[in-house]
Amino acid sequence: MGMVGGIEDPITVSASALEKMRALMDEEGQGPLYLRIWVGGGGCAGFQYGFCFERTTEPGDRVIEKDGVQVVIDPLSLPYLTGVDIDYRDDLKGARFVVKNPNARTTCGCGNSFSA
C-alpha cells in the first residue's frame, strides 16, 4: 500500500479486480467515472458492501488512484474499509467482487455482509 494524501492507502485491489473494474467502466462509457465503494446497513450479518459508478464525488470523499481506476470511499465507510483487499473471481460460485476485510468480526456464508 502507498501513501494517499499523507495517509496510508486504505485498500488493496487485485489485478483481476482492476481489470474487471476497467471493463465495466468502458461499458458505461461517456467520460471519466469513479468507482464508489461503501458500507451500509443490511445483509444477514449487519453490514453489507456496495459498489457503483458515479460521475462526481462528494465533500469528504477519499479518492484513491488504483492503476487508472479512481476509487471513492465516503467518510462513514472508510473506517470499515481500511485494510480491505478487493478481488474479482469468476468460478463455480459465479462472477463477483470478493472483499477480505480484517475489520470484520464475522461474515455471512455468501461473503456479502459482515459484522464489525
C-alpha positions as CSV (number, residue, x, y, z in Angstrom):
1,M,0.0,0.0,0.0
2,G,1.2,3.5,-0.7
3,M,0.5,6.9,0.8
4,V,-2.6,8.9,-0.2
5,G,-2.7,12.5,0.9
6,G,-0.2,11.8,3.7
7,I,-2.3,8.9,5.0
8,E,-1.6,5.2,4.3
9,D,-3.6,3.8,1.3
10,P,-6.6,2.2,2.9
11,I,-7.4,-0.6,0.4
12,T,-5.7,-3.1,-1.9
13,V,-7.2,-4.1,-5.2
14,S,-6.1,-7.2,-7.1
15,A,-5.1,-7.1,-10.8
16,S,-8.2,-9.2,-11.7
17,A,-10.5,-6.8,-9.8
18,L,-8.9,-3.8,-11.6
19,E,-9.3,-5.5,-15.0
20,K,-13.0,-6.1,-14.3
21,M,-13.5,-2.6,-13.0
22,R,-11.9,-1.1,-16.2
23,A,-14.1,-3.4,-18.4
24,L,-17.3,-2.3,-16.6
25,M,-16.3,1.4,-16.8
26,D,-15.6,1.0,-20.5
27,E,-19.1,-0.5,-20.9
28,E,-20.6,2.5,-19.1
29,G,-18.7,4.9,-21.4
30,Q,-19.3,8.6,-21.6
31,G,-16.3,10.1,-19.9
32,P,-14.5,9.6,-16.6
33,L,-16.2,7.6,-13.9
34,Y,-15.4,7.0,-10.2
35,L,-16.0,3.6,-8.6
36,R,-17.7,4.2,-5.3
37,I,-17.3,1.5,-2.6
38,W,-19.3,1.9,0.5
39,V,-20.6,0.0,3.6
40,G,-24.3,0.2,4.5
41,G,-26.6,-1.4,7.0
42,G,-28.2,-4.7,5.9
43,G,-27.3,-8.1,4.8
44,C,-27.6,-11.2,7.0
45,A,-24.6,-10.1,9.2
46,G,-25.5,-6.4,9.9
47,F,-23.4,-4.5,7.3
48,Q,-23.1,-5.0,3.5
49,Y,-20.8,-3.8,0.8
50,G,-21.9,-1.7,-2.1
51,F,-20.3,-0.8,-5.5
52,C,-21.5,1.7,-8.1
53,F,-20.1,4.1,-10.7
54,E,-20.5,7.8,-10.3
55,R,-19.5,10.9,-12.3
56,T,-18.9,13.1,-9.3
57,T,-17.6,13.0,-5.7
58,E,-19.0,14.4,-2.5
59,P,-17.3,16.6,0.1
60,G,-15.2,14.5,2.4
61,D,-14.9,11.6,0.0
62,R,-11.5,9.9,-0.2
63,V,-10.4,9.4,-3.9
64,I,-7.8,6.7,-4.3
65,E,-6.0,6.1,-7.6
66,K,-5.6,2.4,-8.4
67,D,-3.7,1.9,-11.7
68,G,-6.1,4.1,-13.7
69,V,-9.2,3.4,-11.7
70,Q,-10.4,6.2,-9.4
71,V,-11.9,4.5,-6.2
72,V,-14.1,6.7,-4.0
73,I,-14.9,5.9,-0.3
74,D,-17.2,8.2,1.8
75,P,-16.0,9.2,5.3
76,L,-18.5,7.0,7.1
77,S,-17.5,3.8,5.2
78,L,-13.7,4.5,5.4
79,P,-13.2,3.1,8.9
80,Y,-15.0,-0.2,7.9
81,L,-13.0,-0.5,4.6
82,T,-9.5,0.4,5.9
83,G,-7.3,-2.6,5.3
84,V,-9.6,-4.5,2.9
85,D,-8.4,-6.5,-0.1
86,I,-10.8,-6.5,-3.1
87,D,-10.5,-9.3,-5.6
88,Y,-12.7,-10.4,-8.6
89,R,-13.5,-14.1,-9.1
90,D,-15.3,-15.9,-11.8
91,D,-15.8,-19.5,-10.6
92,L,-18.4,-22.1,-9.8
93,K,-20.0,-19.7,-7.3
94,G,-20.4,-17.1,-10.0
95,A,-18.7,-13.9,-11.1
96,R,-18.3,-11.4,-8.2
97,F,-16.1,-9.0,-6.3
98,V,-14.8,-10.5,-3.1
99,V,-13.9,-8.3,-0.1
100,K,-11.5,-9.6,2.5
101,N,-12.0,-7.4,5.5
102,P,-9.7,-7.6,8.5
103,N,-12.2,-5.4,10.5
104,A,-15.0,-7.9,10.2
105,R,-15.7,-9.9,13.4
106,T,-17.9,-12.3,11.5
107,T,-19.0,-12.7,7.9
108,C,-22.0,-14.4,6.4
109,G,-21.8,-17.5,4.2
110,C,-22.3,-15.6,1.0
111,G,-19.5,-13.2,1.8
112,N,-21.5,-10.1,1.0
113,S,-22.2,-8.9,4.6
114,F,-20.3,-8.7,7.8
115,S,-20.4,-7.5,11.4
116,A,-17.9,-5.2,13.0
